[in-house]
């Protein structure tokens, strides 16, 4: 279409945490609805997800797939529900409201920390822990 541009470059190198799920397709839907992740790629057939990429709008993201059990040929096995992550958000209060409306289990509601962050923590339906806050980290040393 005239006037439309498409980006064909991949993002700069980043850290991409990974997790496994008993019901990966349901977890993807939850993470999109509750937290605002963007479903970028999902590969697999039927209920099985071999690889999914969910982008976090401010940058980075996560990868996930269906649990395949602890098989000898699967050296990257992670037990479902054992993941934990912190993600930066500019509006933790609004995101907390969104997450709880979608059914996230509250570990603690929005609060201010002694290091200047406003943050909260919840658990997703698979049991993974998610903390979201305004703390962006300290500047790197030169």
DSSP file (Angstrom, degrees, kcal/mol; ACC not computed):
  #  RESIDUE AA STRUCTURE BP1 BP2  ACC     N-H-->O    O-->H-N    N-H-->O    O-->H-N    TCO  KAPPA ALPHA  PHI   PSI    X-CA   Y-CA   Z-CA
    1    1 A X    >         0   0    0      0, 0.0     3,-1.4     0, 0.0     2,-0.0   0.000 360.0 360.0 360.0 140.2    0.0    0.0    0.0
    2    2 A X  T 3   +     0   0    0      1,-0.2     3,-0.1     3,-0.0     0, 0.0  -0.350 360.0  17.7 -64.3 138.7    1.3    3.5   -0.8
    3    3 A X  T 3  S+     0   0    0      1,-0.3     2,-0.4    -2,-0.0    -1,-0.2   0.324  94.5 118.7  86.0  -9.0    2.6    5.5    2.1
    4    4 A X    <   -     0   0    0     -3,-1.4     2,-0.4     2,-0.0    -1,-0.3  -0.740  45.4-160.8 -94.1 139.3    3.1    2.5    4.4
    5    5 A X        -     0   0    0     -2,-0.4     2,-0.4    -3,-0.1    -3,-0.0  -0.903   0.7-158.1-116.3 148.8    6.6    1.6    5.7
    6    6 A X        -     0   0    0     -2,-0.4     2,-0.5     0, 0.0    -2,-0.0  -0.989  14.5-133.9-127.3 133.0    7.6   -1.7    7.2
    7    7 A X        +     0   0    0     -2,-0.4    -2,-0.0     1,-0.1     0, 0.0  -0.737  23.3 175.7 -85.5 129.2   10.6   -2.2    9.4
    8    8 A X        +     0   0    0     -2,-0.5     2,-0.3     2,-0.1    -1,-0.1   0.327  47.5  99.2-115.0   5.6   12.7   -5.2    8.4
    9    9 A X  S    S-     0   0    0      1,-0.0     2,-0.2     3,-0.0     3,-0.1  -0.695  70.0-125.7 -93.9 147.7   15.5   -4.9   10.9
   10   10 A X        -     0   0    0     -2,-0.3     3,-0.1     1,-0.1    -2,-0.1  -0.510  36.9 -91.0 -84.3 158.9   15.6   -7.0   14.0
   11   11 A X        -     0   0    0     -2,-0.2    -1,-0.1     1,-0.1     3,-0.1  -0.186  49.2 -89.9 -64.3 161.7   15.9   -5.4   17.5
   12   12 A X        -     0   0    0      1,-0.2    -1,-0.1    -3,-0.1    -3,-0.0  -0.288  65.1 -71.1 -62.8 157.5   19.3   -4.8   19.0
   13   13 A X        +     0   0    0     -3,-0.1     2,-0.3     1,-0.0    -1,-0.2  -0.253  68.3 162.8 -55.2 138.1   20.6   -7.6   21.2
   14   14 A X        -     0   0    0     -3,-0.1     2,-0.5     2,-0.0    -1,-0.0  -0.883  43.6 -91.0-146.3 172.4   18.7   -7.9   24.5
   15   15 A X        -     0   0    0     -2,-0.3    46,-0.6    47,-0.0     2,-0.5  -0.829  35.8-168.8 -92.1 131.3   18.1  -10.4   27.3
   16   16 A X  E     -a   61   0A   0     -2,-0.5    46,-0.2    44,-0.1    47,-0.0  -0.853   9.2-152.1-123.3  94.2   15.0  -12.6   26.7
   17   17 A X  E     -a   62   0A   0     44,-0.6    46,-2.3    -2,-0.5     2,-0.3  -0.286  15.6-150.3 -60.3 151.3   13.9  -14.6   29.7
   18   18 A X  E     +a   63   0A   0     44,-0.2     2,-0.3    46,-0.0    46,-0.2  -0.909  17.1 176.5-126.7 153.9   12.2  -17.9   28.9
   19   19 A X  E     -a   64   0A   0     44,-1.5    46,-1.3    -2,-0.3     2,-0.3  -0.971  21.1-131.3-149.0 163.0    9.6  -20.0   30.6
   20   20 A X  E     -a   65   0A   0     -2,-0.3    61,-0.7    59,-0.2     2,-0.3  -0.848  20.9-161.4-115.0 153.8    7.6  -23.2   30.1
   21   21 A X  E >   -a   66   0A   0     44,-1.8    46,-2.7    -2,-0.3     3,-0.5  -0.986  27.5-142.3-138.5 145.3    3.8  -23.6   30.5
   22   22 A X  T 3  S+     0   0    0     -2,-0.3     2,-0.4     1,-0.3    -1,-0.1   0.901 112.0  22.1 -67.1 -42.0    1.3  -26.4   31.0
   23   23 A X  T 3> S+     0   0    0      1,-0.1     4,-2.3    -3,-0.1    -1,-0.3  -0.753  76.5 174.6-126.4  82.0   -1.1  -24.5   28.8
   24   24 A X  H <> S+     0   0    0     -3,-0.5     4,-2.7    -2,-0.4     5,-0.2   0.858  76.7  53.6 -61.2 -39.6    1.1  -22.2   26.7
   25   25 A X  H  > S+     0   0    0     22,-0.5     4,-2.0     1,-0.2    -1,-0.2   0.903 111.3  46.0 -66.0 -38.8   -1.7  -20.8   24.6
   26   26 A X  H  > S+     0   0    0     -3,-0.2     4,-2.3     2,-0.2    -1,-0.2   0.893 112.6  51.0 -68.2 -38.9   -3.8  -19.9   27.6
   27   27 A X  H  X S+     0   0    0     -4,-2.3     4,-2.9     2,-0.2     5,-0.2   0.912 108.3  51.9 -65.6 -41.1   -0.8  -18.3   29.3
   28   28 A X  H  X S+     0   0    0     -4,-2.7     4,-2.1     1,-0.2     5,-0.2   0.944 110.4  48.5 -57.7 -48.4    0.0  -16.2   26.1
   29   29 A X  H  X S+     0   0    0     -4,-2.0     4,-2.4     1,-0.2    -1,-0.2   0.903 112.9  48.5 -59.6 -41.7   -3.6  -15.0   26.1
   30   30 A X  H  X S+     0   0    0     -4,-2.3     4,-3.7     2,-0.2     5,-0.5   0.936 110.3  49.9 -64.1 -47.3   -3.4  -14.1   29.8
   31   31 A X  H  X>S+     0   0    0     -4,-2.9     6,-1.6     1,-0.2     4,-1.3   0.846 113.4  47.0 -63.6 -34.3   -0.1  -12.2   29.4
   32   32 A X  H  X5S+     0   0    0     -4,-2.1     4,-0.8     4,-0.2    -1,-0.2   0.937 120.4  37.6 -69.5 -47.9   -1.4  -10.2   26.5
   33   33 A X  H  <5S+     0   0    0     -4,-2.4    -2,-0.2    -5,-0.2    -3,-0.2   0.934 123.9  38.0 -70.9 -47.0   -4.7   -9.3   28.3
   34   34 A X  H  <5S+     0   0    0     -4,-3.7    -3,-0.2    -5,-0.2    -2,-0.1   0.883 133.5  16.4 -76.7 -40.0   -3.4   -8.9   31.8
   35   35 A X  H  <5S-     0   0    0     -4,-1.3    -3,-0.2    -5,-0.5    -2,-0.1   0.621  98.1-113.3-114.1 -17.1    0.0   -7.1   31.3
   36   36 A X     << +     0   0    0     -4,-0.8    21,-0.4    -5,-0.8    -4,-0.2   0.657  52.3 162.3  91.0  15.6   -0.1   -5.8   27.7
   37   37 A X        -     0   0    0     -6,-1.6     2,-0.6    19,-0.1    -1,-0.2  -0.347  37.9-125.1 -60.1 153.0    2.6   -8.0   26.2
   38   38 A X  E     -B   55   0A   0     17,-2.8    17,-2.6     0, 0.0     2,-0.7  -0.917  12.9-130.1-106.1 123.0    2.4   -8.1   22.4
   39   39 A X  E     +B   54   0A   0     -2,-0.6    15,-0.2    15,-0.2     3,-0.1  -0.605  38.1 164.4 -71.8 111.0    2.1  -11.5   20.7
   40   40 A X  E     +     0   0A   0     13,-2.6     2,-0.3    -2,-0.7    -1,-0.2   0.814  60.9   0.8-100.7 -39.2    4.9  -11.3   18.1
   41   41 A X  E     +B   53   0A   0     12,-1.6    12,-2.9     2,-0.0     2,-0.4  -0.976  52.9 179.9-154.3 138.1    5.3  -15.0   17.1
   42   42 A X  E     -B   52   0A   0     -2,-0.3     2,-0.4    10,-0.2    10,-0.2  -0.955   9.3-175.9-140.7 120.5    3.8  -18.3   18.0
   43   43 A X  E     +B   51   0A   0      8,-3.2     7,-2.4    -2,-0.4     8,-1.7  -0.952  36.4  76.0-119.4 137.0    4.9  -21.6   16.4
   44   44 A X        -     0   0    0     -2,-0.4     2,-0.4     5,-0.3     5,-0.2  -0.747  66.3 -95.3 146.6 168.4    3.4  -25.0   17.0
   45   45 A X  S >  S-     0   0    0     -2,-0.2     3,-1.6     0, 0.0    -2,-0.0  -0.894  76.7 -24.3-117.9 145.8    0.4  -27.1   16.2
   46   46 A X  T 3  S-     0   0    0     -2,-0.4     0, 0.0     1,-0.3     0, 0.0  -0.315 128.0 -19.6  59.8-134.3   -2.8  -27.5   18.1
   47   47 A X  T 3  S+     0   0    0      2,-0.0   -22,-0.5   -23,-0.0    -1,-0.3   0.671 116.3  98.4 -79.2 -17.5   -2.4  -26.8   21.8
   48   48 A X    <   -     0   0    0     -3,-1.6     2,-0.5   -24,-0.1   -25,-0.0  -0.522  55.4-163.3 -77.3 135.8    1.4  -27.3   21.6
   49   49 A X        -     0   0    0     -2,-0.2    17,-3.2    -5,-0.2    -5,-0.3  -0.976  10.4-179.3-117.9 115.7    3.6  -24.2   21.4
   50   50 A X  S    S-     0   0    0     -7,-2.4     2,-0.3    -2,-0.5    -6,-0.2   0.842  75.5  -4.4 -79.9 -35.9    7.1  -24.9   20.3
   51   51 A X  E     -B   43   0A   0     -8,-1.7    -8,-3.2    14,-0.1     2,-0.4  -0.933  63.1-179.8-159.8 132.6    8.2  -21.3   20.5
   52   52 A X  E     -BC  42  64A   0     12,-1.6    12,-1.8    -2,-0.3     2,-0.5  -0.997  10.9-158.1-134.2 142.6    6.4  -18.0   21.3
   53   53 A X  E     -BC  41  63A   0    -12,-2.9   -13,-2.6    -2,-0.4   -12,-1.6  -0.984   8.8-175.8-119.7 122.4    7.8  -14.5   21.4
   54   54 A X  E     -BC  39  62A   0      8,-2.6     8,-2.5    -2,-0.5     2,-0.3  -0.979  16.2-146.2-117.5 121.0    6.0  -11.9   23.4
   55   55 A X  E     -BC  38  61A   0    -17,-2.6   -17,-2.8    -2,-0.5     2,-0.6  -0.664   7.2-137.1 -90.4 140.9    7.3   -8.4   23.2
   56   56 A X    >   -     0   0    0      4,-2.3     3,-2.4    -2,-0.3   -19,-0.1  -0.865  23.0-130.8 -91.8 121.5    7.2   -5.9   26.1
   57   57 A X  T 3  S+     0   0    0     -2,-0.6    -1,-0.1   -21,-0.4     3,-0.1   0.798 104.4  50.4 -49.3 -40.1    6.2   -2.6   24.6
   58   58 A X  T 3  S-     0   0    0      1,-0.3    -1,-0.3    30,-0.2     2,-0.2   0.696 130.6 -61.4 -72.7 -14.0    9.0   -0.5   26.3
   59   59 A X  S <  S+     0   0    0     -3,-2.4    -1,-0.3     1,-0.2     2,-0.1  -0.530  96.3  27.6 144.2 149.8   11.6   -3.0   25.1
   60   60 A X        -     0   0    0     -2,-0.2    -4,-2.3    -3,-0.1     2,-0.3  -0.324  57.5-168.4  73.9-158.5   12.7   -6.6   25.3
   61   61 A X  E     -aC  16  55A   0    -46,-0.6   -44,-0.6    -6,-0.3     2,-0.3  -0.984  18.0 -84.9 164.2-164.3   10.2   -9.4   26.0
   62   62 A X  E     -aC  17  54A   0     -8,-2.5    -8,-2.6    -2,-0.3     2,-0.4  -0.900  19.6-145.5-132.1 160.7    9.9  -13.1   26.9
   63   63 A X  E     +aC  18  53A   0    -46,-2.3   -44,-1.5    -2,-0.3     2,-0.3  -0.961  25.4 168.9-122.6 146.8    9.9  -16.4   25.1
   64   64 A X  E     +aC  19  52A   0    -12,-1.8   -12,-1.6    -2,-0.4     2,-0.3  -0.973  10.1 177.5-151.8 166.0    7.9  -19.3   26.1
   65   65 A X  E     -a   20   0A   0    -46,-1.3   -44,-1.8    -2,-0.3   -15,-0.2  -0.958  40.8 -70.2-159.3 172.8    6.7  -22.8   25.0
   66   66 A X  E     -a   21   0A   0    -17,-3.2     2,-0.2    -2,-0.3   -44,-0.2  -0.443  53.7-105.4 -71.5 142.5    4.7  -25.8   26.1
   67   67 A X        -     0   0    0    -46,-2.7    -1,-0.1     1,-0.1     3,-0.1  -0.517  33.7-177.9 -66.2 131.2    6.2  -28.0   28.8
   68   68 A X        -     0   0    0      1,-0.3    -1,-0.1    -2,-0.2     9,-0.1   0.221  42.5-114.6-114.6  10.4    7.5  -31.2   27.3
   69   69 A X        -     0   0    0      9,-0.2     2,-1.4     1,-0.1    -1,-0.3  -0.070  46.3 -53.7  81.3 174.0    8.5  -32.8   30.5
   70   70 A X  S    S+     0   0    0     -3,-0.1     2,-0.3     7,-0.1    -1,-0.1  -0.679  72.5 163.7 -93.0  85.8   12.0  -33.7   31.7
   71   71 A X    >   -     0   0    0     -2,-1.4     3,-1.9     3,-0.2     6,-0.1  -0.738  48.6-120.1-103.1 152.1   13.2  -35.8   28.8
   72   72 A X  T 3  S+     0   0    0     -2,-0.3    -1,-0.1     1,-0.3     3,-0.1   0.852 115.4  51.7 -59.3 -35.5   16.8  -36.7   28.2
   73   73 A X  T 3  S+     0   0    0      1,-0.2     2,-0.5     2,-0.1    -1,-0.3   0.357  98.0  74.0 -84.2   7.4   16.7  -34.9   24.8
   74   74 A X    X   +     0   0    0     -3,-1.9     3,-0.8     1,-0.1    -3,-0.2  -0.701  51.2 163.3-119.5  77.8   15.3  -31.8   26.4
   75   75 A X  T 3  S+     0   0    0     -2,-0.5    -1,-0.1     1,-0.3    -2,-0.1   0.658  70.2  65.4 -70.9 -14.3   18.2  -30.2   28.2
   76   76 A X  T 3  S+     0   0    0     -3,-0.1     2,-0.3     2,-0.1    -1,-0.3  -0.111  72.0 149.4 -98.7  35.2   16.4  -26.8   28.5
   77   77 A X    <   +     0   0    0     -3,-0.8     2,-0.4    -6,-0.1    -7,-0.1  -0.528  19.9 178.2 -74.5 131.9   13.7  -28.1   30.8
   78   78 A X        -     0   0    0     -2,-0.3     2,-0.2    -9,-0.1    -9,-0.2  -1.000  33.8-114.7-129.1 130.8   12.2  -25.7   33.2
   79   79 A X    >   -     0   0    0     -2,-0.4     3,-1.2     1,-0.1   -59,-0.2  -0.461  39.7-108.2 -64.0 131.5    9.3  -26.7   35.5
   80   80 A X  T 3  S+     0   0    0      1,-0.2   -59,-0.2    -2,-0.2    -1,-0.1  -0.281 101.7  27.6 -57.2 144.3    6.2  -24.7   34.7
   81   81 A X  T 3  S+     0   0    0    -61,-0.7    -1,-0.2    -3,-0.1   -60,-0.1   0.587  91.8 100.3  82.7  11.1    5.3  -22.0   37.2
   82   82 A X    <   +     0   0    0     -3,-1.2     2,-0.2   -62,-0.2    -2,-0.1   0.276  53.2 109.3-110.7  10.7    8.9  -21.4   38.5
   83   83 A X        -     0   0    0    -63,-0.2    46,-2.7    -4,-0.1     2,-0.3  -0.567  41.0-177.5 -88.2 148.6    9.6  -18.2   36.5
   84   84 A X  E     +d  129   0B   0     44,-0.2     2,-0.3    -2,-0.2    46,-0.2  -0.988   6.5 170.3-144.0 141.1    9.9  -14.8   38.0
   85   85 A X  E     -d  130   0B   0     44,-1.6    46,-2.7    -2,-0.3     2,-0.4  -0.990  25.2-145.4-149.0 154.2   10.5  -11.4   36.3
   86   86 A X  E     -d  131   0B   0     -2,-0.3     2,-0.4    44,-0.2    46,-0.2  -0.981  21.9-173.9-116.6 133.7   10.6   -7.7   36.9
   87   87 A X  E     -d  132   0B   0     44,-2.3    46,-1.9    -2,-0.4     2,-0.3  -0.987  23.0-120.9-131.2 141.3    9.5   -5.4   34.1
   88   88 A X  E     +d  133   0B   0     -2,-0.4     2,-0.3    44,-0.2   -30,-0.2  -0.599  33.4 172.4 -81.5 135.8    9.6   -1.6   33.9
   89   89 A X        -     0   0    0     44,-2.4     3,-0.4    -2,-0.3    -2,-0.0  -0.993  33.3-144.2-140.4 146.0    6.4    0.3   33.4
   90   90 A X  S    S+     0   0    0     -2,-0.3     2,-0.2     1,-0.2    44,-0.1   0.647  99.2  38.5 -82.0 -15.3    5.6    4.0   33.5
   91   91 A X     >  +     0   0    0      1,-0.1     4,-2.1    42,-0.1    -1,-0.2  -0.599  61.1 166.0-136.7  74.4    2.2    3.5   35.1
   92   92 A X  H  > S+     0   0    0     -3,-0.4     4,-2.6     1,-0.2     5,-0.2   0.840  77.3  57.1 -60.4 -33.7    2.2    0.7   37.7
   93   93 A X  H  > S+     0   0    0      2,-0.2     4,-1.9     1,-0.2    -1,-0.2   0.929 109.6  43.4 -65.6 -44.0   -1.1    1.6   39.1
   94   94 A X  H  > S+     0   0    0      2,-0.2     4,-2.2     1,-0.2    -1,-0.2   0.898 114.9  50.1 -66.7 -39.8   -3.0    1.3   35.8
   95   95 A X  H  X S+     0   0    0     -4,-2.1     4,-2.9     2,-0.2    -2,-0.2   0.882 108.0  53.6 -67.2 -37.0   -1.1   -1.9   35.0
   96   96 A X  H  X S+     0   0    0     -4,-2.6     4,-2.6     2,-0.2     5,-0.2   0.926 109.0  49.0 -60.5 -44.8   -2.1   -3.3   38.4
   97   97 A X  H  X S+     0   0    0     -4,-1.9     4,-2.0     2,-0.2    -2,-0.2   0.921 113.0  47.4 -60.7 -44.5   -5.7   -2.5   37.7
   98   98 A X  H  X S+     0   0    0     -4,-2.2     4,-1.5     2,-0.2    -2,-0.2   0.931 112.7  49.0 -61.5 -47.3   -5.5   -4.2   34.3
   99   99 A X  H  <>S+     0   0    0     -4,-2.9     5,-2.4     1,-0.2     4,-0.3   0.902 112.2  46.8 -62.6 -43.3   -3.7   -7.3   35.7
  100  100 A X  H ><5S+     0   0    0     -4,-2.6     3,-1.1     1,-0.2    -1,-0.2   0.869 108.5  55.3 -70.9 -34.5   -6.2   -7.8   38.6
  101  101 A X  H 3<5S+     0   0    0     -4,-2.0    -1,-0.2     1,-0.2    -2,-0.2   0.839 106.8  52.3 -62.3 -31.7   -9.2   -7.4   36.3
  102  102 A X  T 3<5S-     0   0    0     -4,-1.5    -1,-0.2    -5,-0.2    -2,-0.2   0.495 128.9 -97.9 -84.0  -3.8   -7.7  -10.2   34.1
  103  103 A X  T < 5 +     0   0    0     -3,-1.1    -3,-0.2    -4,-0.3    -2,-0.1   0.611  62.8 161.7 102.3  13.5   -7.4  -12.4   37.2
  104  104 A X      < -     0   0    0     -5,-2.4     2,-0.5    -6,-0.1    -1,-0.2  -0.434  43.5-118.4 -65.3 140.2   -3.8  -12.1   38.3
  105  105 A X  E     -E  123   0B   0     18,-2.4    18,-2.4    -2,-0.1     2,-0.4  -0.703  29.9-127.2 -81.0 124.9   -3.3  -13.3   41.9
  106  106 A X  E     +E  122   0B   0     -2,-0.5    16,-0.3    16,-0.2     3,-0.1  -0.596  33.1 172.5 -80.0 125.7   -2.1  -10.3   44.0
  107  107 A X  E    S-     0   0B   0     14,-2.6     2,-0.3     1,-0.4    15,-0.2   0.809  80.3 -17.1 -92.2 -45.6    1.1  -10.8   46.0
  108  108 A X  E    S-E  121   0B   0     13,-1.9    13,-2.4     3,-0.0    -1,-0.4  -0.933  71.7-125.3-156.6 145.1    1.3   -7.2   47.0
  109  109 A X  E     -     0   0B   0     -2,-0.3    10,-0.1    11,-0.2   -16,-0.1  -0.144  56.1 -50.2 -80.4 178.2   -0.4   -4.1   45.5
  110  110 A X  E     +     0   0B   0     10,-0.1     2,-0.3   -18,-0.1    10,-0.2  -0.213  70.0 160.5 -54.3 131.8    1.2   -0.9   44.3
  111  111 A X  E     -E  119   0B   0      8,-2.1     8,-2.6    -3,-0.1     2,-0.4  -0.981  39.2-112.4-150.5 158.3    3.6    0.5   46.8
  112  112 A X  E     -E  118   0B   0     -2,-0.3     6,-0.2     6,-0.2     2,-0.2  -0.765  31.2-149.4 -94.9 140.0    6.5    2.9   47.0
  113  113 A X    >   -     0   0    0      4,-2.7     3,-1.2    -2,-0.4    -1,-0.0  -0.596  26.2-113.1-104.5 167.5   10.0    1.6   47.7
  114  114 A X  T 3  S+     0   0    0      1,-0.2    -1,-0.1    -2,-0.2    -2,-0.0   0.577 114.8  59.7 -75.4  -8.4   12.9    3.2   49.5
  115  115 A X  T 3  S-     0   0    0      2,-0.1    -1,-0.2    20,-0.0    -3,-0.0   0.165 124.5 -96.1-105.3  17.4   14.9    3.1   46.1
  116  116 A X  S <  S+     0   0    0     -3,-1.2     2,-0.3     1,-0.3    -2,-0.1   0.621  80.0 129.6  89.3  13.9   12.3    5.3   44.3
  117  117 A X        -     0   0    0     18,-0.1    -4,-2.7    17,-0.1     2,-0.5  -0.728  47.2-150.7-101.6 151.5   10.2    2.7   42.6
  118  118 A X  E     +E  112   0B   0     -2,-0.3    16,-1.5    -6,-0.2     2,-0.3  -0.994  43.0 151.6-111.5 120.5    6.4    2.4   42.5
  119  119 A X  E     -EF 111 133B   0     -8,-2.6    -8,-2.1    -2,-0.5     2,-0.3  -0.937  31.6-166.4-150.5 166.7    5.7   -1.3   42.0
  120  120 A X  E     - F   0 132B   0     12,-2.0    12,-2.1    -2,-0.3     2,-0.4  -0.938  14.1-140.6-147.3 167.6    3.5   -4.3   42.6
  121  121 A X  E     +EF 108 131B   0    -13,-2.4   -14,-2.6    -2,-0.3   -13,-1.9  -0.999  21.0 168.0-138.7 140.5    3.8   -8.1   42.3
  122  122 A X  E     -EF 106 130B   0      8,-2.9     8,-3.0    -2,-0.4     2,-0.4  -0.887  27.7-125.6-140.6 169.4    1.3  -10.7   41.0
  123  123 A X  E     -EF 105 129B   0    -18,-2.4   -18,-2.4    -2,-0.3     6,-0.2  -0.968  22.5-137.2-119.6 137.3    1.2  -14.4   40.1
  124  124 A X    >   -     0   0    0      4,-2.2     3,-1.8    -2,-0.4   -97,-0.1  -0.336  37.4 -92.1 -85.0 173.8   -0.1  -15.6   36.7
  125  125 A X  T 3  S+     0   0    0      1,-0.3    -1,-0.1     2,-0.1   -98,-0.0   0.715 126.7  55.0 -62.0 -20.5   -2.4  -18.7   36.3
  126  126 A X  T 3  S-     0   0    0      2,-0.1    -1,-0.3   -99,-0.0  -104,-0.0   0.599 122.4-104.7 -85.3 -12.3    0.6  -21.0   35.8
  127  127 A X  S <  S+     0   0    0     -3,-1.8    -2,-0.1     1,-0.3     2,-0.1   0.416  70.7 145.2 103.6   0.3    2.2  -19.8   39.1
  128  128 A X        -     0   0    0    -46,-0.1    -4,-2.2     1,-0.1     2,-0.4  -0.407  46.6-124.5 -72.2 148.6    4.9  -17.6   37.7
  129  129 A X  E     -dF  84 123B   0    -46,-2.7   -44,-1.6    -6,-0.2     2,-0.4  -0.792  26.1-173.8 -98.4 135.1    5.8  -14.4   39.6
  130  130 A X  E     -dF  85 122B   0     -8,-3.0    -8,-2.9    -2,-0.4     2,-0.4  -0.995   6.0-174.6-131.3 127.7    5.6  -11.0   38.0
  131  131 A X  E     -dF  86 121B   0    -46,-2.7   -44,-2.3    -2,-0.4     2,-0.4  -0.985   5.6-172.2-120.4 133.4    6.8   -7.7   39.5
  132  132 A X  E     +dF  87 120B   0    -12,-2.1   -12,-2.0    -2,-0.4     2,-0.3  -0.984  17.7 146.4-126.1 135.1    6.2   -4.4   37.6
  133  133 A X  E     -dF  88 119B   0    -46,-1.9   -44,-2.4    -2,-0.4   -14,-0.2  -0.968  55.6-109.0-159.6 174.6    7.6   -1.1   38.6
  134  134 A X  S    S+     0   0    0    -16,-1.5     2,-0.4    -2,-0.3   -15,-0.1   0.521  76.2 114.5 -89.0  -6.4    8.9    2.3   37.6
  135  135 A X        -     0   0    0    -17,-0.2    -2,-0.2     1,-0.1     3,-0.1  -0.538  40.2-177.2 -70.7 121.3   12.5    1.5   38.7
  136  136 A X        -     0   0    0     -2,-0.4    -1,-0.1     1,-0.3   -48,-0.1   0.362  44.3-105.9-100.5   2.5   14.7    1.5   35.5
  137  137 A X        -     0   0    0      2,-0.0    -1,-0.3     3,-0.0     2,-0.2  -0.149  42.4 -63.4  93.9 166.6   18.0    0.6   37.2
  138  138 A X        -     0   0    0      1,-0.1    -3,-0.0    -3,-0.1     0, 0.0  -0.563  61.5 -90.6 -86.8 153.2   21.0    2.6   38.1
  139  139 A X        -     0   0    0     -2,-0.2     2,-0.1     1,-0.1    -1,-0.1  -0.306  46.4-109.1 -60.7 146.8   23.2    4.2   35.4
  140  140 A X        -     0   0    0      1,-0.1     2,-0.2    -3,-0.1    -1,-0.1  -0.442  34.1-105.9 -73.7 151.0   26.0    2.0   34.1
  141  141 A X              0   0    0      1,-0.1    -1,-0.1    -2,-0.1     0, 0.0  -0.512 360.0 360.0 -76.0 146.9   29.6    2.9   35.0
  142  142 A X              0   0    0     -2,-0.2    -1,-0.1     0, 0.0    -2,-0.0   0.480 360.0 360.0 -70.4 360.0   31.7    4.4   32.3
